[in-house]
């Protein structure tokens, strides 16, 4: 008997709920959890010898490999696809982001040249205004993250004026504050406060203003305003309220950027390879990786870029690496669900990114395509950050069916016509989606310099080193790692 088609399944049981997708957590948990498997014996000799081995094919790892493409480089990735949280899928030929969706338009020539060299048409990907909109108590408020837009929000006049003054201050700070710069640490006193404390105690805004920023903080920073550093929250909001910043978004989201990076590499990443152990030596580093069936792969390199989150990379580092457990203990991560609701969805939303206030199940959504005629198939991509710091364990234990039903019920309460038209639900989960910049974390990274990014022939690279979970931080950390790898290689070549 043949399997029924997807279309038949959707007609038979509406909606069809797919099993979990997203990160391949099981492959890493297999070795890194306390009760996990031992790495096993090493092969007698390396099967792969390169100048640089990159562990992790997320944006930082791929960027590092891209900037080292004139060298012999091997990229090893535990999952079945490159890109980390930059995933994409399609529904009946309609692409949609299944993770990271957008970035900012290049703000200087160096960034513009970088995208141009990758063959990416950022001009064609600029998001038409309004980039943002707020859904609050049954109504839409377009352009909610702008000095003009906040004056139209349904809050008391004093709150609207307070938010407008905040927007003006952020625009002024933009001239002197570079959150991603390597030099200095402007306004360190803000890292001692939560964003909620800054808004309510320092600026005298009422709790409704903090609640206005709650979905944004949960989605972009991994935690709520009373949990994230004011420095981090304001640095992100500075980009939102900027008069000059523009968003770029491809139909596939940032997976388009991943595809361009992979295409530019001389050799594709080695997928399904979990690096489980490494041995740093005087002149070389050896890495042991295990495939899906446990088969061993030994890689030897003159330099190694560890481009994964510190939650995973710390398990690889032997005592002789020079780093200690204390160097990584202060890194904390949020967990995340992305849900694609698929079907001929009847919903009109004014923004590219649409924020939903006073909703626990999800924080925001985008539509693909953004505008469509009635009856057109679409993807409504929900972003559902899980409660920090308790969400990860619950996420691992929760069946896909339960998560899908919860999200469908939330959408039905607010957008009943869209919920009624959903034919299929695809869920993507990320247990360590992004680093959370809690108060004091950026001070540890930027003033105290913990952890040091290079030890011998080992180099750290990930957006978590910047303390800010954004695409631009991941790219910059990859570029910095590539420069550091060249320095390590040049030392060896000078012997």
C-alpha angles and dihedrals in degrees: 000000000000124000114257116252122253090250091054091048091052092051092046098048117016118232109024109215116206126210121259119295130174127075121023095235095158094064091058097037087056089072108017104051117092091252093041129123122279115253091247131214123331122238114254093248138011117273091198126042119185141152094241131021117197117202109206130029098218121120094284094049095045092046091051091049091047092055090048097047091120087064132065104270134171120194117202120197127185095207132069094253138033124245107064106221091358097097133152138186135169135230115212088334096316111121120214136172113259092189135354106029113181149006136196126280111258107275096197139024094262091060092041091052091049093056091041093053088054090055094245118149101217092170090064092048099055109127115240115235138295091056092178139032135177126222109204127166095339099316136098123229112190126213091016095167100062135086089249095041097055089057088064097051118118094249130112114284093252090055092049091050091048091052091047090053089049090052090051092049092050090052090053093047090053089074093061107022122080107180092187097045121117095219121084132331110257119208096004091173088073090064090065092062133066116237089246091054091049094050097044105031103029099035100026096233119154124243092265088069090053089048089053089061095040098092090045093052093045093050101039103029102028099239142054127276092262089055104044129075116261088226092058095041094049093045089057094043090050088067092047094051095039114125091213105038118101131188123235120201130173120203089252092045117225090337084087088064091048091052091051092050093048092048090054095054119098090226127024121244117273101244127204091028114132110196103218104170142011135194116203114207135180096268104009142028122220122206129195116209129182125210127216092279094043096260113156127239121185118202125188121199140167090224133018126206112203099205100171130095116285090243087072104026093058089067091062098053118098119205091260090063089084096238122106131208090254090064091067104030094092094060111103127181139200127224125228146192125204115193126193112204106197133196143072090318119193104208135123119200122171100214135064088228111034118200122205117205123209095017120125098187098062139359107210146344143206129207127226110228093024094211123027141163120252113286094021117138112248143168120233103198112202122198111211114179111196122233112281126259100001102046101088098069092044090049093053092050099043119097116234090239093061094048092047093050091050092052093044090052091051092050091046091056092054106024106021096169091055093047092050091056097051111122100173138017123204118189127202121189130195117188095192100025100157143350114262115227099213120177111294096015096103090048089058092050101040107027101031095033097225119192107021107230097224132047114171107303095346121095129187120219129170139110088258089072088065090047090227121102101219139118094245092054091051092052094047092049089051091051092049091049091053090053091049091049090054089052091052091048092048091055090055093046091052094061 
